[in-house]
Amino acid sequence: MNTAGVPSSAFDPGRIGAVDVRNRFIKAATFEGRTPGGRVTNDLIEFHRATSAGGVGVSTVAYLAVAPDGRTDRNVIVLRPSMVPELTRITEAIAAHGAVPAAQIGHAGPVANAKSNGVPAYGPRRQFHPLSLKFIRAATRDDLRRIVENYRDAARVATDSGFKILEVHGGHHYLLSAFLSPFMNRRDDDYGGALPNRVRLMREVFTAVRDAVDPSVAITVKLNMTDGVKGGLTMEDSIATMKMLETDGTIDAIELTAASSFA
């Protein structure tokens, strides 16, 4: 209730795409730190059970990688079929208390720690990673095609596990954000240069994810508005990107964010 005695709209039921939610409160995909070795733990399940029992409308399991090279480090869960039984334990715990289970999925790209992961990190261009002390590889067209398919497969794993909302990470210079940013993306092919080229990978990923799941599943994007670095993404480009995704019909909602995890 507000001071005038009128119920706050934050407590009213809402809808994201085809998904009904009991209120407007969402546990965001903030890092839980409860997946040692990339496994689901009882601690992680209890965290989301308690959040859901506390009354949120949506409880989002933080960053789940679409491929081993998409992890930020070795303790991140990879969305592979073998993880369905473990992940289902989380979604069932969330749903049992009336909240909607959501998963944030993505590819860390240049933010990935190759030394921790034991596999190369990829980005729009070759550059040095100050944490892993290794060079990030410039993704080839074959790499990008494979990563798009990784997203498609990961989306199926997530929905097979019971997640009703998929939030695709498009911020903080993770892979999709890195390709969108003129600061990070200095390519001269179809994936670099003008905005339509820089947003190409993101559009391909969302098309793949949308095609992979049932229409009853909502798809959202966490999108940088600005990078916070000189020569980075502008507000104008971010708004234009949102309009492209809306035109494609591949997203149901947008979460606004900003800044870089790398630069």
Residue frames as qw, qx, qy, qz and C-alpha x, y, z in Angstrom:
[[0.000, 0.888, 0.460, 0.000, 0.00, 0.00, 0.00],
 [0.377, 0.382, -0.055, 0.842, 1.20, 3.53, -0.69],
 [0.082, -0.109, -0.464, 0.875, 0.56, 6.55, 1.53],
 [0.452, -0.002, -0.136, -0.882, -2.82, 7.11, -0.13],
 [0.618, -0.008, 0.677, -0.399, -3.92, 3.58, 0.68],
 [0.769, 0.493, -0.165, -0.373, -3.83, 2.43, -2.96],
 [0.910, -0.144, 0.347, 0.175, -2.31, -0.99, -3.67],
 [0.089, -0.681, 0.538, 0.489, 1.08, -0.79, -5.36],
 [0.800, 0.464, -0.201, -0.323, 1.18, -2.15, -8.90],
 [0.168, 0.548, -0.816, 0.072, 4.36, -4.03, -7.96],
 [0.377, -0.083, 0.851, -0.357, 2.16, -6.53, -6.13],
 [0.734, 0.379, 0.104, -0.554, -0.27, -6.99, -8.99],
 [0.806, 0.096, 0.550, 0.197, -0.10, -10.09, -11.23],
 [0.173, 0.721, -0.378, -0.554, 1.82, -9.62, -14.46],
 [0.896, 0.330, 0.297, 0.018, 2.69, -11.35, -17.69],
 [0.131, -0.654, 0.579, 0.469, 5.98, -11.85, -19.55],
 [0.226, 0.176, -0.821, -0.493, 5.28, -13.13, -23.01],
 [0.664, -0.237, -0.551, -0.445, 2.95, -16.08, -22.49],
 [0.521, -0.113, -0.727, 0.433, 4.03, -16.57, -18.87],
 [0.417, -0.780, -0.203, -0.419, 1.80, -15.40, -16.03],
 [0.440, 0.138, -0.592, 0.661, 3.57, -14.22, -12.87],
 [0.369, -0.655, -0.644, 0.140, 1.96, -13.57, -9.49],
 [0.187, -0.921, -0.106, 0.326, 3.60, -10.16, -9.01],
 [0.497, 0.843, -0.135, 0.159, 6.24, -7.84, -10.49],
 [0.412, -0.765, 0.494, 0.008, 9.08, -8.86, -8.17],
 [0.892, 0.382, -0.234, 0.065, 11.93, -10.71, -9.91],
 [0.677, -0.579, 0.345, 0.295, 14.99, -12.24, -8.32],
 [0.457, 0.807, -0.320, -0.194, 17.56, -11.08, -10.86],
 [0.948, 0.185, -0.170, 0.197, 20.37, -13.25, -12.22],
 [0.126, -0.849, 0.457, -0.234, 22.85, -12.09, -9.63],
 [0.538, 0.354, -0.752, 0.136, 25.74, -14.48, -8.92],
 [0.810, -0.505, -0.075, -0.290, 24.86, -17.02, -6.21],
 [0.090, 0.651, -0.716, 0.234, 28.33, -18.59, -5.85],
 [0.691, -0.208, 0.582, -0.376, 26.86, -22.01, -5.12],
 [0.911, 0.378, -0.016, -0.162, 27.95, -24.17, -8.08],
 [0.316, -0.666, 0.649, 0.189, 31.42, -25.57, -7.28],
 [0.350, -0.141, 0.871, 0.316, 32.73, -27.61, -10.18],
 [0.341, 0.092, -0.474, -0.806, 29.76, -26.56, -12.27],
 [0.279, -0.271, -0.920, -0.046, 27.27, -28.71, -10.36],
 [0.469, -0.587, -0.203, -0.628, 23.90, -28.01, -8.78],
 [0.251, 0.097, -0.780, 0.564, 24.16, -28.07, -4.99],
 [0.301, -0.619, -0.718, 0.107, 21.60, -28.35, -2.22],
 [0.243, -0.483, -0.203, 0.817, 22.72, -24.87, -1.17],
 [0.053, 0.042, -0.430, -0.901, 21.76, -23.46, -4.57],
 [0.298, -0.429, -0.778, -0.349, 18.38, -25.20, -4.46],
 [0.342, -0.603, -0.584, 0.423, 17.70, -23.92, -0.95],
 [0.153, -0.267, 0.041, 0.951, 18.67, -20.39, -2.02],
 [0.235, -0.108, -0.514, -0.818, 16.00, -20.37, -4.73],
 [0.374, -0.481, -0.792, -0.038, 13.48, -22.22, -2.58],
 [0.282, -0.524, -0.447, 0.668, 13.78, -19.54, 0.09],
 [0.001, 0.169, -0.218, -0.961, 13.58, -16.73, -2.46],
 [0.310, -0.261, -0.694, -0.595, 10.45, -18.23, -3.98],
 [0.400, -0.528, -0.724, 0.193, 8.87, -18.92, -0.61],
 [0.221, -0.365, -0.242, 0.871, 9.57, -15.28, 0.24],
 [0.330, 0.704, 0.483, -0.403, 7.10, -14.25, -2.43],
 [0.001, 0.467, -0.452, -0.760, 8.91, -13.20, -5.61],
 [0.757, 0.453, 0.110, -0.458, 7.09, -13.66, -8.89],
 [0.833, 0.488, -0.246, 0.086, 10.16, -14.95, -10.75],
 [0.609, -0.660, 0.400, 0.185, 13.36, -16.52, -9.43],
 [0.663, 0.698, -0.268, -0.033, 16.20, -16.42, -11.96],
 [0.877, -0.290, 0.196, 0.328, 19.07, -18.90, -11.72],
 [0.012, -0.876, 0.306, 0.373, 22.20, -16.94, -12.48],
 [0.345, 0.687, -0.530, -0.359, 24.48, -17.40, -15.44],
 [0.833, 0.007, 0.553, 0.024, 24.32, -20.81, -17.11],
 [0.026, -0.560, 0.578, 0.593, 26.78, -21.26, -19.98],
 [0.821, 0.415, 0.008, -0.391, 25.73, -22.55, -23.39],
 [0.857, 0.376, -0.304, 0.179, 29.14, -24.21, -23.93],
 [0.792, -0.388, -0.143, 0.450, 32.31, -25.00, -21.96],
 [0.470, 0.144, 0.062, 0.869, 34.14, -22.09, -23.63],
 [0.159, -0.668, -0.285, -0.669, 31.25, -19.83, -22.63],
 [0.635, -0.617, -0.407, 0.224, 31.83, -20.18, -18.89],
 [0.055, -0.940, 0.217, -0.259, 33.24, -17.26, -16.95],
 [0.072, -0.572, 0.794, -0.192, 35.23, -19.87, -15.02],
 [0.344, 0.087, -0.929, -0.104, 35.23, -23.61, -14.32],
 [0.078, 0.199, 0.810, -0.546, 32.59, -23.35, -11.58],
 [0.476, 0.252, -0.033, -0.842, 29.83, -22.25, -13.96],
 [0.650, 0.217, 0.710, -0.161, 27.15, -24.78, -14.96],
 [0.109, 0.232, -0.651, -0.714, 27.10, -25.75, -18.64],
 [0.708, 0.234, 0.259, -0.614, 23.67, -26.42, -20.14],
 [0.269, 0.271, -0.871, -0.310, 24.21, -29.95, -21.41],
 [0.714, -0.217, -0.464, -0.477, 21.58, -32.73, -21.47],
 [0.614, -0.091, -0.715, 0.322, 23.21, -34.56, -18.56],
 [0.075, 0.060, -0.444, 0.891, 22.39, -31.58, -16.32],
 [0.450, -0.367, -0.417, -0.699, 18.61, -31.84, -16.78],
 [0.649, -0.451, -0.610, 0.049, 17.98, -33.97, -13.65],
 [0.441, -0.238, -0.372, 0.781, 20.02, -31.61, -11.47],
 [0.041, -0.093, -0.100, -0.990, 18.46, -28.45, -12.88],
 [0.471, -0.430, -0.606, -0.476, 14.97, -29.91, -12.59],
 [0.506, -0.426, -0.611, 0.434, 15.46, -30.02, -8.83],
 [0.143, -0.179, -0.142, 0.963, 15.80, -26.22, -8.84],
 [0.284, -0.173, -0.402, -0.853, 12.81, -25.52, -11.08],
 [0.532, -0.435, -0.711, -0.150, 10.60, -27.84, -9.03],
 [0.406, -0.382, -0.505, 0.659, 11.67, -26.11, -5.81],
 [0.013, 0.077, -0.059, -0.995, 10.87, -22.70, -7.30],
 [0.404, -0.236, -0.558, -0.685, 7.52, -23.73, -8.77],
 [0.456, -0.371, -0.791, 0.171, 6.47, -25.48, -5.54],
 [0.215, -0.488, -0.426, 0.731, 6.29, -22.07, -3.87],
 [0.290, 0.812, 0.471, -0.188, 4.37, -20.36, -6.65],
 [0.025, -0.767, 0.304, 0.565, 7.20, -18.54, -8.40],
 [0.815, 0.576, -0.012, -0.067, 8.19, -18.92, -12.04],
 [0.730, -0.374, 0.354, 0.449, 11.61, -20.53, -12.67],
 [0.477, 0.871, -0.105, -0.049, 13.84, -18.51, -15.02],
 [0.823, -0.200, 0.227, 0.481, 17.35, -19.17, -16.29],
 [0.153, 0.898, -0.263, -0.316, 19.95, -16.72, -17.51],
 [0.884, 0.113, 0.340, 0.301, 21.85, -18.31, -20.40],
 [0.240, 0.943, -0.177, -0.147, 24.81, -17.00, -22.31],
 [0.861, 0.214, -0.051, 0.459, 28.34, -17.18, -23.64],
 [0.445, -0.776, -0.032, 0.445, 31.01, -15.23, -21.78],
 [0.576, 0.778, 0.008, 0.251, 33.09, -14.61, -24.90],
 [0.440, 0.583, -0.377, 0.570, 36.08, -12.40, -24.03],
 [0.470, -0.644, 0.311, -0.518, 35.06, -12.37, -20.35],
 [0.982, -0.126, -0.134, -0.051, 35.72, -16.13, -20.12],
 [0.323, -0.748, 0.579, 0.004, 38.77, -17.16, -18.12],
 [0.795, 0.392, -0.437, -0.149, 40.50, -19.59, -20.47],
 [0.196, 0.438, -0.801, 0.359, 43.02, -20.65, -17.83],
 [0.475, -0.103, 0.643, -0.592, 40.29, -21.68, -15.40],
 [0.818, 0.289, 0.103, -0.487, 38.12, -23.29, -18.08],
 [0.572, -0.255, 0.729, 0.274, 40.93, -25.15, -19.81],
 [0.527, 0.522, 0.586, 0.326, 39.57, -24.15, -23.22],
 [0.284, 0.127, 0.171, 0.935, 40.16, -21.05, -25.39],
 [0.140, 0.667, 0.439, -0.585, 38.11, -17.89, -24.96],
 [0.367, 0.412, 0.572, 0.607, 36.55, -16.25, -28.03],
 [0.025, 0.697, 0.261, -0.667, 35.73, -12.68, -28.92],
 [0.538, 0.816, 0.146, -0.150, 35.26, -10.38, -31.91],
 [0.470, 0.776, -0.378, 0.187, 39.01, -9.88, -32.15],
 [0.800, -0.038, -0.411, 0.435, 42.27, -11.19, -30.74],
 [0.115, -0.794, 0.225, -0.552, 43.16, -9.43, -27.50],
 [0.360, 0.202, -0.774, 0.479, 44.87, -10.08, -24.19],
 [0.643, -0.610, -0.374, -0.273, 42.90, -11.25, -21.16],
 [0.031, 0.677, -0.498, 0.541, 44.49, -9.74, -18.01],
 [0.726, -0.412, 0.375, -0.403, 43.08, -12.38, -15.62],
 [0.982, 0.066, 0.176, 0.013, 43.93, -15.56, -17.50],
 [0.241, -0.701, 0.515, 0.431, 47.13, -14.06, -18.99],
 [0.509, 0.149, 0.766, 0.363, 46.13, -15.64, -22.28],
 [0.143, 0.181, -0.344, -0.910, 45.05, -14.23, -25.62],
 [0.596, 0.417, 0.507, -0.463, 41.39, -14.30, -26.59],
 [0.371, 0.075, 0.750, 0.543, 40.88, -15.82, -30.03],
 [0.367, 0.278, -0.164, -0.872, 39.10, -13.94, -32.77],
 [0.637, 0.225, 0.692, -0.255, 36.02, -16.07, -33.48],
 [0.034, -0.105, 0.733, 0.671, 35.84, -17.42, -37.02],
 [0.592, -0.003, -0.254, -0.765, 32.58, -17.81, -38.95],
 [0.648, -0.067, -0.755, -0.075, 32.66, -21.52, -38.10],
 [0.215, -0.071, -0.695, 0.682, 33.07, -20.64, -34.42],
 [0.329, 0.060, 0.169, -0.927, 30.07, -18.33, -34.58],
 [0.668, -0.027, -0.516, -0.536, 27.91, -20.91, -36.35],
 [0.541, -0.087, -0.804, 0.233, 28.80, -23.45, -33.69],
 [0.049, -0.076, -0.547, 0.832, 28.03, -21.00, -30.88],
 [0.513, -0.021, -0.133, -0.848, 24.62, -20.17, -32.35],
 [0.723, -0.083, -0.642, -0.242, 23.87, -23.91, -32.32],
 [0.342, -0.022, -0.737, 0.583, 25.15, -24.05, -28.73],
 [0.278, 0.005, 0.272, -0.921, 22.49, -21.50, -27.82],
 [0.678, -0.028, -0.405, -0.612, 19.82, -23.52, -29.61],
 [0.657, -0.055, -0.746, 0.097, 20.78, -26.72, -27.79],
 [0.187, 0.004, -0.616, 0.765, 21.13, -24.95, -24.45],
 [0.447, -0.090, 0.028, -0.890, 17.67, -23.43, -24.76],
 [0.763, -0.100, -0.533, -0.353, 16.21, -26.91, -25.19],
 [0.524, -0.029, -0.729, 0.440, 18.11, -28.20, -22.15],
 [0.059, -0.067, 0.404, -0.910, 16.86, -25.28, -20.06],
 [0.619, -0.079, -0.095, -0.775, 13.22, -25.80, -21.02],
 [0.740, -0.037, -0.666, -0.088, 13.53, -29.57, -20.64],
 [0.367, -0.003, -0.681, 0.633, 14.64, -28.76, -17.09],
 [0.195, -0.688, -0.683, 0.149, 11.45, -26.82, -16.40],
 [0.174, -0.358, -0.065, 0.915, 12.52, -23.21, -16.89],
 [0.306, 0.731, 0.609, -0.029, 9.64, -21.07, -18.18],
 [0.176, 0.980, -0.041, -0.086, 11.62, -17.89, -18.88],
 [0.809, 0.033, 0.105, 0.577, 15.01, -17.70, -20.61],
 [0.034, -0.972, 0.070, 0.222, 17.05, -14.53, -20.15],
 [0.818, 0.349, 0.041, 0.457, 19.82, -14.29, -22.74],
 [0.461, -0.690, 0.016, 0.557, 22.86, -12.37, -21.48],
 [0.549, 0.647, 0.240, 0.472, 23.60, -9.50, -23.87],
 [0.159, -0.972, 0.057, -0.163, 25.50, -7.17, -21.56],
 [0.562, -0.753, 0.329, 0.094, 28.82, -6.39, -19.89],
 [0.277, 0.689, -0.627, -0.236, 30.97, -7.40, -22.88],
 [0.675, -0.008, 0.737, -0.029, 29.99, -11.04, -22.72],
 [0.436, 0.053, 0.695, 0.569, 30.04, -12.42, -26.27],
 [0.226, 0.719, 0.599, 0.271, 26.87, -10.87, -27.69],
 [0.165, -0.950, -0.116, 0.237, 27.61, -7.56, -26.00],
 [0.471, -0.486, 0.427, 0.600, 31.21, -7.63, -27.22],
 [0.390, 0.293, 0.663, 0.568, 30.07, -8.04, -30.82],
 [0.051, 0.873, 0.474, 0.107, 27.58, -5.21, -30.37],
 [0.334, -0.859, 0.011, 0.388, 30.19, -2.81, -28.96],
 [0.585, 0.779, -0.120, 0.194, 32.33, -0.80, -31.43],
 [0.248, -0.806, 0.520, -0.137, 34.98, -0.65, -28.72],
 [0.664, -0.277, 0.694, -0.013, 35.32, -4.43, -28.62],
 [0.738, 0.394, 0.535, 0.117, 34.30, -5.28, -32.19],
 [0.045, 0.747, -0.336, -0.572, 36.74, -4.01, -34.81],
 [0.604, 0.126, 0.744, 0.259, 36.05, -6.64, -37.43],
 [0.207, 0.440, -0.330, -0.809, 35.77, -5.83, -41.12],
 [0.052, -0.122, -0.933, -0.334, 33.47, -8.72, -42.10],
 [0.376, -0.469, -0.548, -0.582, 29.68, -9.18, -41.94],
 [0.606, -0.585, -0.513, 0.164, 29.86, -9.22, -38.13],
 [0.451, -0.440, -0.151, 0.762, 31.66, -5.89, -37.71],
 [0.170, 0.211, 0.314, 0.910, 31.48, -2.25, -38.68],
 [0.359, -0.295, -0.138, -0.875, 28.02, -0.68, -38.91],
 [0.489, -0.170, 0.576, -0.632, 25.38, -1.52, -36.30],
 [0.881, 0.159, -0.065, -0.440, 23.40, -3.97, -38.51],
 [0.697, 0.360, -0.607, 0.128, 26.56, -6.07, -38.78],
 [0.052, 0.362, -0.718, 0.592, 27.46, -5.80, -35.10],
 [0.612, -0.081, 0.433, -0.657, 23.98, -6.88, -34.04],
 [0.681, 0.244, -0.561, -0.403, 23.92, -9.79, -36.52],
 [0.343, 0.120, -0.900, 0.239, 25.20, -12.42, -34.08],
 [0.242, 0.073, 0.620, -0.743, 22.70, -11.37, -31.43],
 [0.661, 0.232, -0.058, -0.711, 19.81, -11.62, -33.89],
 [0.611, 0.227, -0.735, -0.188, 20.98, -15.05, -35.07],
 [0.133, 0.069, -0.871, 0.467, 21.17, -16.25, -31.47],
 [0.410, 0.150, 0.453, -0.778, 17.69, -15.01, -30.57],
 [0.693, 0.248, -0.356, -0.576, 16.22, -16.54, -33.70],
 [0.492, 0.178, -0.851, 0.048, 17.82, -19.88, -32.79],
 [0.039, 0.019, 0.775, -0.631, 16.60, -19.71, -29.19],
 [0.545, 0.191, 0.170, -0.799, 13.07, -18.70, -30.20],
 [0.693, 0.243, -0.529, -0.426, 12.90, -21.53, -32.75],
 [0.344, 0.201, -0.891, 0.215, 14.17, -24.05, -30.19],
 [0.052, 0.128, 0.777, -0.614, 11.49, -23.58, -27.56],
 [0.012, 0.601, 0.793, 0.099, 7.73, -23.74, -27.25],
 [0.005, 0.604, 0.201, 0.771, 5.79, -20.46, -27.68],
 [0.599, -0.726, -0.315, -0.125, 4.72, -20.80, -24.04],
 [0.703, -0.318, -0.119, 0.625, 8.31, -20.03, -22.99],
 [0.064, 0.995, 0.054, -0.054, 9.18, -16.35, -22.55],
 [0.751, 0.141, 0.014, 0.645, 12.50, -15.03, -23.87],
 [0.140, -0.983, -0.055, 0.105, 14.10, -11.89, -22.49],
 [0.687, 0.438, -0.152, 0.560, 17.38, -10.09, -23.06],
 [0.478, -0.761, -0.060, 0.434, 19.76, -8.42, -20.62],
 [0.588, 0.615, 0.204, 0.484, 21.07, -5.63, -22.83],
 [0.438, -0.313, -0.090, 0.838, 23.74, -2.98, -22.30],
 [0.205, 0.928, 0.298, -0.086, 22.52, 0.56, -22.81],
 [0.259, 0.882, -0.375, 0.117, 26.08, 1.87, -22.76],
 [0.859, 0.093, -0.396, 0.312, 29.47, 0.24, -22.18],
 [0.490, -0.862, 0.011, 0.129, 30.85, 3.03, -20.02],
 [0.641, -0.298, 0.351, 0.615, 34.05, 3.15, -22.10],
 [0.166, 0.680, -0.231, -0.676, 35.24, 5.63, -24.69],
 [0.300, 0.345, -0.711, -0.535, 34.26, 4.50, -28.16],
 [0.156, 0.096, 0.970, -0.161, 31.80, 1.96, -26.78],
 [0.008, -0.520, -0.810, -0.272, 28.12, 1.32, -27.28],
 [0.109, -0.107, 0.072, -0.986, 25.85, 4.37, -27.38],
 [0.387, 0.294, 0.635, -0.600, 22.30, 4.74, -26.13],
 [0.552, 0.478, -0.183, -0.659, 21.14, 5.36, -29.68],
 [0.397, 0.306, -0.834, -0.232, 22.63, 2.07, -30.89],
 [0.091, 0.050, 0.921, -0.375, 21.09, 0.21, -27.95],
 [0.497, 0.396, 0.364, -0.681, 17.63, 1.57, -28.72],
 [0.554, 0.465, -0.459, -0.516, 18.06, 0.67, -32.40],
 [0.180, 0.204, -0.962, 0.024, 19.12, -2.84, -31.36],
 [0.303, 0.207, 0.763, -0.532, 16.01, -3.27, -29.23],
 [0.576, 0.472, 0.025, -0.667, 13.85, -2.19, -32.16],
 [0.432, 0.389, -0.747, -0.324, 15.51, -4.79, -34.40],
 [0.030, 0.024, -0.971, 0.235, 14.88, -7.56, -31.88],
 [0.426, 0.347, 0.509, -0.663, 11.30, -6.40, -31.46],
 [0.560, 0.475, -0.309, -0.604, 10.81, -6.45, -35.23],
 [0.292, 0.272, -0.909, -0.121, 12.22, -9.99, -35.36],
 [0.777, -0.309, -0.151, -0.528, 9.59, -11.07, -32.84],
 [0.719, 0.124, -0.646, 0.224, 12.14, -13.04, -30.83],
 [0.242, 0.045, -0.627, 0.739, 11.96, -11.32, -27.42],
 [0.334, -0.679, -0.631, -0.172, 9.24, -10.70, -24.86],
 [0.374, -0.922, -0.090, 0.044, 10.98, -8.27, -22.49],
 [0.548, 0.567, -0.286, 0.545, 14.21, -6.34, -21.97],
 [0.634, -0.691, -0.158, 0.310, 16.31, -5.92, -18.84],
 [0.315, 0.888, -0.152, 0.298, 18.42, -2.76, -19.04],
 [0.781, -0.484, 0.036, 0.394, 22.02, -2.85, -17.83],
 [0.318, 0.918, -0.197, 0.128, 25.31, -1.07, -18.50],
 [0.304, -0.782, 0.545, 0.010, 29.11, -1.21, -18.16],
 [0.710, 0.447, -0.542, -0.047, 31.80, -3.76, -18.96],
 [0.881, -0.444, 0.164, 0.005, 33.23, -6.80, -17.19],
 [0.873, 0.147, 0.142, 0.444, 36.35, -6.67, -19.33],
 [0.411, 0.678, 0.022, 0.609, 37.42, -3.21, -20.46]]
